[in-house]
Amino acid sequence: MHRAAPPVPTDADDRTDHRSASTPGVGRTLLGAAALLVGSLAFAATGAAADTHDTATFTGTVSEIVDPDAETGIPRRWMRHVGDPAPEGYSHGYQWGMPIITTPADVDVVTFTGSIDVLDAGGGDFGLIGLLDTATLAADERGLNEGVYIYASMNDDDTLRIGLSDGRADGGEYVQTFHDVDLAGTDRVLDVAFTIDAAADPVTCATDAADVPTAEGCMTLAVDELPVLTDSWGTITHVDANGGVELVDGGTAGWDGLASATEATGIDYDFTIEPAVPVAPTSPDDCRDGGFANYDFANQGQCIASIRANEDAGLGS
């Protein structure tokens, strides 16, 4: 369902110039893609097996420190929501959290629906919220380019630029299609629906024809009553990690802030991600010392019982 490999990216600085924006296009089917994190997360089905498709609640604030230990290594306000402690292969140069939110590899469409609240945001606040390539993160790569995102940037205190991004490209692309939203006199809360569709033909949605040969699919973004934005995604992948097929192993919810950020932005998000893969505890030790709460169990006994039930059902840990 995915296309061929794009060129291997280089690690440019965290924020580069925007390319010229296209005017908003005619929308495709409304869906939603993954997301990025901080804050509280909850799965709709408590203690589900790791291969169960479900929904997850993803809510927080871009550039908030949720793991003080992540100030070591690469002390930047980036979120790679991959667990605490991180699974083998994940770097603590990025923040960790629990539970992990990932999306399955065997689905074409991922959606997240909810809102972005910029009540407390000011000029210069910036964030990319969405899915990062799970294979790239697992290969201990930073995943700067291997993502599919909602782009949110405050042009000034009362203007939000919101659009679609699949990471930076050779020309410094962060966003090619977007809306500039005048927030004056509004409640500064936007209803958002974001979709990643691996089965869609990039020819039908790409804002730049040059992106089509290496694109994987289409993404759409609906914001309030504004025209739906569309663009292709998958222009950049980490070939050594994912074989040139972005999201081949699914995506991991997270966000990027500015590398120079010293405090949280005023960009808050609250999304439901569907489908999501709930994380299950793998041993009784995961449930002890309050660890059961990481998996949304009410107590330690329920958590341990779920491990045994999964094993009895032949589902593994």
N, C-alpha and C positions, 0 to 999 in steps of 0.2 A: 504493500500500500504506500510505501515511501519511495522517494526518488534517489538519484545518484548523489555521490558525495560532493560537497562543495570544498573550496580550498581551506586549508588549515589556517585559522586566524592567528594574529599576533596579539600580544598583550599590550594594547595601547593604554594611555592614561584613562582614568575612569569616565571622563565626560569630554566629548568632542563636539564640534559644531554640528548643528542640525542640517540635514538636507532640506531643500525646499519642499514644502508640503503640497500634496495634491488636495484638491477640493474633495469634500466627503463624497463617497461613491454610493451607488444604490446598494442596499443591503441584501445579503443572502439570508438563509435561515438563521434565526437567532439561537446561539448556543453559548457555551461558555468554556473557557479554559481554566486552567489551574490557577494557583495563586501563590502569594508570597506572604511571609509571616512575621509574626511576633504575637504575643498575646495568647488568648485562650483558644483551644482547638477541641472539638468534640466530634465523635463519630455517631452516626444515627443508630448503628447496631453495636451494642456493647459487647466487647470481647469477641468479635467475629474473627473467623480464621483469616490468615493472611492472604488467601487467594479469593476472598469474597469481595464482590464489587458492592460499594455502598456510597454514601454521601459523607462529607466531612464539613464541619464548620471551621472557617479560617478567618480569624479576626485579630486586628492589632494595629500597630502604628509603624510606618516606615522609619527606619534608622533608630528605633528604640533599642537600647541594650537589654537583651533578655538573658544573656549569659555572660556575666562579668569576666569569666576566664577567657573569653574570645578576644579580650583586649590584648592578648599576647599573640605572637606570630605575625599576623597581618591585622593591626588594630584599625579596622575599617568598619563602617556601618553597613555591612552586607549580611544578608540572611540566607543561609543554606540550611534549611530546616531538616536536619538529618539525624537527630537523636542526641541524647546526652547520657552516657558517652556515645560518641559518634561510632557508627559501624566501621569495621575495618576498611581502610582506604579513603575515609573522609577526613579532610583536614580541619583542625580546629582554628585555622586562620579565619574561619567564618563561624558565625554563631550557631549554636546547637539549640535544640528544644525538643520537647516531647508533647504529644505523640508525633511521630513522623507522618507527614501526609504525602502519599505518592498516588499516582494514577496508574492503572493497569496498562500493560503492553499490548493487550489483545482487543482494544477498542479503537474505533476511528475518531470518535467525537468525545471531547471533554468540555464540560461547561462549568462556569461559575457565575452565579447570579447574586446580587446584593447591592451594596452601596459603597461609595467613597465619600468621606466626610472631610471637608477642608475648612471647617469652622475656625480652627486655630492655625491654619496655614498662612504663611507669608511669602513675599517675593523671594525666589531662590530655592524654596523647598522643592525637592525632586525625588521621584521614586519610579522604579520599574517593578510591577507586581505581577506574578504569574508563575509559569512552570519552567524549571530548569531541567536540562537533560540528565536523567538519572545515571546513565552509563558514564557520562563525562565526570560527574561528581564522584562516582565509585572508583574511577581511575585516578583519583586524587588531583584532578584538574579543577581550576577555579570556575569554569563554566561562564566566563564573562560574556561570551557570544552565543552560547548554546542554550537559548531560552526563547520563550514565547510570552509576551508581556502586554499588560496595560501600561502605557506610558502616561505619567502624571507629573507636570512641572508647572510651578507657579511663575508666570511671566512677571507678575507684580502682585501686590497684596490683594487685588480684586480680579485677576484674570488667570484662569487655569487652562493650560494646554493639556488636553487629554486625547490620546490616540493609541495606535498600535505599533508595537516594536518586536523585532526578532533579534535584538542585539545589535552591536555595531558592525558595520560592513566596511569595505575598503575605503569608501568615501566619508566615513564618519557617521554613517546612518544610525540614528537612534529612532527616529520616527519619520515616516514619509506621508502619512495621512492622519489628520487630527482635526479637532475642533478647538477653537479658542473661546472659552466660556466666560462671559461677563457675570461675575458673582455678585455685583453690587445689588443690594435690595433683595437678595435671595436668602434661603436658609443655609446655603453652601453645602447641601447634601445632595449628591447625584445618584439616581438609580442607574445601575450598571449591569449589563449582561455581556459576558465575554465568552467567545467560542473558539476552540481549536478543532479543526476538522481535517484529519489526515486523508480522508477519502475524496475531498474536493479537488478539482483540477485547478492548479495555480494560474492557468491561462485565464480563468474566469474572474480572478480577483486581484492579481498582482498590479500594484500601482506603477511599477517599473518593469518593463518587459525584460530587462537584463537580469532580473532575479529569477525568472521562470525556469531556466535550465537546471538550477540547483535547489529549487523550492520543493517542499514536502507536501504542502496543502494550503488551506485557506484559514484565516482567522477573521472574526467579525467582532465589532464592538458597538453596542447600543447604549447611548447615554441619554437619559430622560426622553424627551420627544424629538431629539435631534436626528438627522438622517443617519442611518447605520453606516459605519465605516467598515471597509474590507481591505485586506491586503494578504499577500502570500507570507509564509513563514518557512524557516528551514534553510535560509540562504547560507548560514555558516554552521558548520559542525566540526567537532574534534574527531578527525578520521581515526586516529590511533585508539580512541576510546569507544566510539560507537560505530565504527566501520563506515562512517559517512552518512548514516541514517539517523537523523535527529529524533529523539523520543522513541527509539526502537525498543528500549527497555522501560518505557513509560517516563513520566515526569515527576519531579519533586517540587512541592510548593515552596516558594520563597520570594525574596525581594532583593533589589539592589538600591542602595542609597548612594549619595556622593562619597567618594573616598575621603574627602575633606571634612565630612560632617562631624561635629563635636557634640551634638545633641539631637534628640529626636525631632523629626519634622512634625508639622501639623496635619499630615496626610494619614487619615485613619481609614481602614478598610474592614468590611464585614461581608464575607461571601460564603455561599454554600457551593462546594465543589462536588461535581458528579460526573462520572463515577470516581470513587476513591478506594484505595486499598487500606483497610484498617490494619494497624500494627498489632500483632498478638504477642503476649509475653512468651519467651522461649524456655524459661526455667523458673522454678519456685523463687529463686533469688531475685528475679525481676519483680516479684510481687511483694517482697519483704521490705521492711523499713519505709513504709509508705509508698513503695513503688507501684502498688496497684492503682493509684490515682492517675499515673501516667497513661494507663490503658482504659481509663474511664470506668473502672470497677468501683463498687461501693465499699468493698473491704478486701482484705488479703485472701480470705477463704474463697470468695468468688473468683478471684484472679487465678489462684492455683487450680481450682476446679476446672477452669476453662482450658488449661494446658492439658489436663488429663482427658477431658472430653474430646479435644482435637486429636489427641493421640489415639484414643479409642476409635475415633471415626476415620482414622487413617489419613488425617490431614497434616500430621507432623506438627512442629512447633510454630 
